[in-house]
Amino acid sequence: MSLLALGLASPISADVGSAFRHPGAMNTAASLDWVKAKIDEGKEPWTSTLQEVEQKALPASAALAVIDAGDQAQAAASKSDAVKAYANALAWRLTGKRRYSRQSSAILRMWADFRGFVGTTDQDKLHAGWLGVLFGEAAEIMRTSPDWKADDIAAFQTMFRRAFYPKLSTPSRWNGNVDLTQIDALMTIAVFNDDKDEFKRGLQRLEVRSKAYIFLESDLTPAAIEGDGGNSPAFWFHPTKWADGLTQETCRDNGHHAQFGLASALHAAEIAWNQGVDVYTPHMRRYTAAMELMARQLLTGNMQGTCRSAMATANIFDTFEVGFNHYNHRMGLPLPFTERLISERVRPDGMSELNIFHETLTHSKAPMITSSHER
């Protein structure tokens, strides 16, 4: 029985059932086939974005036995290999070139011996989130590769249980972007591992953190969560206006942390959707308000009265495509500021980093357009 057949309304009470769809984390066979067809036709933005991914699809280097995320060299080396693994997997799936399949499978085999994270702070939890998403997405795509056998898959599943679950299963008490990245990784790995218990745990945490990370005026007060110190204004970095769509880190900086937090929440919702569980609908007002407020801030360069600092960041990441694809293309909801941000800023300038990995390639469902709107 598939998850969709269960017809579940609430992700918290979801009986996940017995069968996961593969590939079925952020990407599905149908979505990847759709992108491949666009590339075969030479369509944009998919063709040029694939070229960017191919530049990252490099051979393996050397896997680590353990990681202390506080060690910059270890952190950089492990992130580099995780990016290579996913880039090669996508490049193979979208071009059919066998060298990418061999390179991705070689990286995954090397990392199957990884023992775990040995740092003493929640930076290891965050790092496990980043790596877990990238390695998990690569592993899920590579399930159908002739270069990665059943024994390889089983060894990687064992590695995930041994090395990643311990750092992902306990929510970080730091800011919400860390927990949301953990959730993104936990649900990605749970799909690959056919692990319904961890998948359900991810859904439950997403429910709690979404309400504690994105504010709606109808909430009246921010939802309390472990780690907030019982002081919501301080935890939310002292907003000057509690507006619909304000995130817990908007007033910290919407240049990095808030964009990663929102991206990770939407990634987790997409993974749930691909497994037949609808998180998008119960959180529609919350997620779309966050997308539209952040997009308006980034387009205008003005924080719209929400924070002590009036100036928005100039940093743009290659996100928003996942949420926009669902709410606009699947559901038909107008998101005018998000649409403008994607066309004017994200596709031309968006940075692809870690678990925000070239969403324009995998989740854009509209061609490149040139907008003449004033910012």
NORGI-V438839 format. One record per run of one state. SS is the DSSP state (alpha for helix, beta for strand, coil for the rest). FROM is the first residue (numbers start at 1). TO is the last residue. If there is no record, write none. Layout:
ss=SS from=FROM to=TO
ss=SS from=FROM to=TO
This chain:
ss=coil from=1 to=1
ss=beta from=2 to=2
ss=coil from=3 to=3
ss=alpha from=4 to=6
ss=coil from=7 to=18
ss=beta from=19 to=19
ss=coil from=20 to=23
ss=beta from=24 to=24
ss=coil from=25 to=27
ss=beta from=28 to=28
ss=alpha from=29 to=40
ss=coil from=41 to=45
ss=alpha from=46 to=56
ss=coil from=57 to=65
ss=beta from=66 to=67
ss=coil from=68 to=71
ss=alpha from=72 to=95
ss=coil from=96 to=97
ss=alpha from=98 to=111
ss=coil from=112 to=115
ss=beta from=116 to=117
ss=coil from=118 to=122
ss=alpha from=123 to=142
ss=coil from=143 to=149
ss=alpha from=150 to=168
ss=coil from=169 to=175
ss=alpha from=176 to=193
ss=coil from=194 to=195
ss=alpha from=196 to=213
ss=beta from=214 to=214
ss=coil from=215 to=216
ss=alpha from=217 to=219
ss=coil from=220 to=231
ss=alpha from=232 to=235
ss=coil from=236 to=246
ss=beta from=247 to=247
ss=coil from=248 to=256
ss=alpha from=257 to=274
ss=coil from=275 to=283
ss=alpha from=284 to=300
ss=coil from=301 to=301
ss=beta from=302 to=302
ss=coil from=303 to=310
ss=beta from=311 to=311
ss=coil from=312 to=316
ss=beta from=317 to=317
ss=coil from=318 to=320
ss=alpha from=321 to=330
ss=coil from=331 to=335
ss=alpha from=336 to=349
ss=coil from=350 to=350
ss=beta from=351 to=351
ss=coil from=352 to=352
ss=beta from=353 to=353
ss=coil from=354 to=355
ss=beta from=356 to=356
ss=coil from=357 to=358
ss=alpha from=359 to=363
ss=coil from=364 to=375
